[in-house]
């Protein structure tokens, strides 16, 4: 009987435990918030409000971690590329909890990005697709030459944007350790960072001071596909 009482008492204590949150965006300056999370206070709170219904639904069984903590943990990961167990140690969460938070926030942002982001151009290192235009390797007509010239001008903007993205969200840069995940999860993280970058542009969030150089891109041959017909029409 004593064992049963002890078990019930221990279970009650576990139910009563609450995560003591060390992250409070209200008590952190905007300068430090942008430095560590890439967004000022007002934008972090706005993001928390938008993601709240989705994160509450997805974390119904472990609701003790506040919504703003989940958002800040994900933003810190995107901004730094810090290993999950290190990030967990700084906020008092297990690596498993950090992994779930990053997974959930990333999934929500990825679903939103599907309707807000398009990738129109790529260099010769990208495959030619109906939704991704690459240059002609050996232009043979005046139209193909004009296309390549226009493509080059557009591509310059894209390359510069990639450099800014890697500085703003260091998880995409080699200095942040690169993304040590399977290709599917990497793609979702990239899409999430793209969406957040767009939010920064729309709301005029300043770039971080610790800008980094571009870490280069591969130059693999393009492959044929349905993009051939689309590019020819352009």
N, C-alpha and C positions, 0 to 999 in steps of 0.2 A: 504493500500500500504506500509506503514511504517513497518507493521508487516512482510510482505513478504520480504522486504529488510533486516530486522534484521535477519530473519530466514536464508536467503541465506548467509549473512555475517557470522553467527555462524557456518553454515555447512562448509563454506570455511575454517574457522579457525580450525575446527576439522580435515579436510583433511590435513591441513598443519602441524598438531602436529606430533612431532617425539619423540620417546622414547629416553630419555637421559640416555645413558648406563654408569653405574658406574663401570662395570666390564671391565677391560682391561688387558688381560694376558701379554701384552708386558711390562707393568710396575710393574709386580709382580715377585718376585724372584722364582726360581725353587723350593727352599726349602718350601716356603709358598704354592706354587701351589700343590706340592705333599701332603703337610699337609692337605690342605682344599679340593683339587679336585682329589688327588691320581695320577696325571700325571704331568710331567714337561711341560714346554712351547712348546717344539718341538712336543711332542706327542699330546698335546691339539690342536695345529694348524693343525696337520695331521688329527686328528679326525674331526675337523671342515671342512676340505677340503673334506673328504670322505662323510660326512653327508650333506653337503651343498645342493646338487641337490634335495635330498629328503625333507629336511626341508623347502626349498624355495617353493617347490611344495605344501607341506602340509599347509604352512602358507601364501598363496598367498593373503588372505584377510586381514592379519594383519602383513605386512612385516616389520613394524617399529622395531621390536625386532631383533637385529643382530643375525646372526647364532652362533657366538662364545658365546653370552650371553645365548642362548638356551642350548648349549652344557655344559657350565659351571654351569648353574642352575641344569641341570639333574645330572651332576657329583657330585655337592655339595649335592644333595639329596641322591644319592647312598652312598656317603662317610659318611654322618652324620645321615640320617634318620630324619632330621629336618622337623617339620610340615610345610606344604605348605604355610600357611599364614605367618609364621615366616620367611621362606626363601624369600617370596615375599617382606616383609617389608625391608629386607636387601638390595634388589636390585631395589626397586621401582616398583615392579610389583604386580598386584592383585593376589589373591589366584587362581582365575579362569585361569589367564594367566599361572601361574606356573603349574597348573594341566594339562593344554593343552601341555605345553612344555615337562613335564615329560612323559605324554602319548605318544607324537609323537616320542621323542628320544627313549623311551623304545621299542616302536613298531618296529622301524627301526633296533635297535640292536637285538631284538628278532628274526626278520626275518633272519638276518645274522647268528645268533647263531644256527638256525636250521640246517645249512649246515656245521658248524664248531665244534659242541660240541656233545659228546656222553657220556652217563652215564652208565658205564659197571657194576659196583658193588654196592651193598647196604647191610646193616646188616639186622638182623631179624626184625627190625622195618619197613622195606620196603616191599611192596608187590612183590611177585615173578612174573616177566614178561619176555617175550621173549627178551627184550632189557635191563633187569635189573636182574642180577644174585644175589641170596641170598644163605646163607649157609644151609646145611642140619641140621635140629634140632637134629635128631637122626641118624647119619651115621651108616650104617649097612654093608658096603662093604669096602675093602681097597681103591677102587677108590673114594668112597665118602669121606673117611678120608683124602686122598691126596687132593681132591678138597677143602675141608674145610681148610686145612692147607695153601694151596696156596691162597685161598680167604681171609684168615685172614691177610696174609702178604700184599696183595693188599689193603685190607680195611684200614690198618693202614695209608697208604699213603693218602687215601681218607679222613679219619678223620682229619689228619693234614692239608690237603688242605682246608677242611671246616673251620677249625680254622683260617687259614690265610685269607680266604674269608670274614669271619665275622669281622675280624680286619680291613681289607682294605676297605670293604664296610659295614659301621656300620648300614645301614638300615636293614641288615640281622640279626643283633645281638639284643638281648633284651635291651642292654644299649642304643640303638638307638631308642627304642620305639617299635621295631618290625614293621611288615608291617600291617597297619590298612586298608586293602583293601579287596576286594572280591578275592576268590581263583584264578580266571583267571588272574587278574591284578598282584597278588603276583607272580604267575608263570612267567609272562613276566619280571617282575623286577629282579627276581632271574636269569633268563636266560641272561638278559642284563649284570648283574654283573659278571656272569661266563665268558661271552665273553670279557668284559673289563679286567678281571683278566688274561685271556690268553694273551691279548695284553701286559699287564704289564710284564708277564713272558718272552714273546718273545723279548721285548725291554729292558729287565733288569731294569725295574723301581723299585727302592728300596721300601721296606715295610715301612709303617708309623711308627713313633716312639711310638705312643700311642696304642700299641698292647693290646688286651683284652683276657681274658680267655674264653675258649669255654663255651657256656651256656647249654651244655648237649643236648642229643637227646632222643627221645622217644623210647620205646622198645615194639612195638605192634607186635602181631603175624602175620607172613606172610600168604598170601592167595594163594590158588592154581590158576593156569591159564596156558596159553600156555607156560609159562616159565618152567614148569615141564619137558617137552620134551627137551627143549633146554639145561637145566641144566644137565639132565641125559646124554645127548650126550657129554657134556663137560667132 
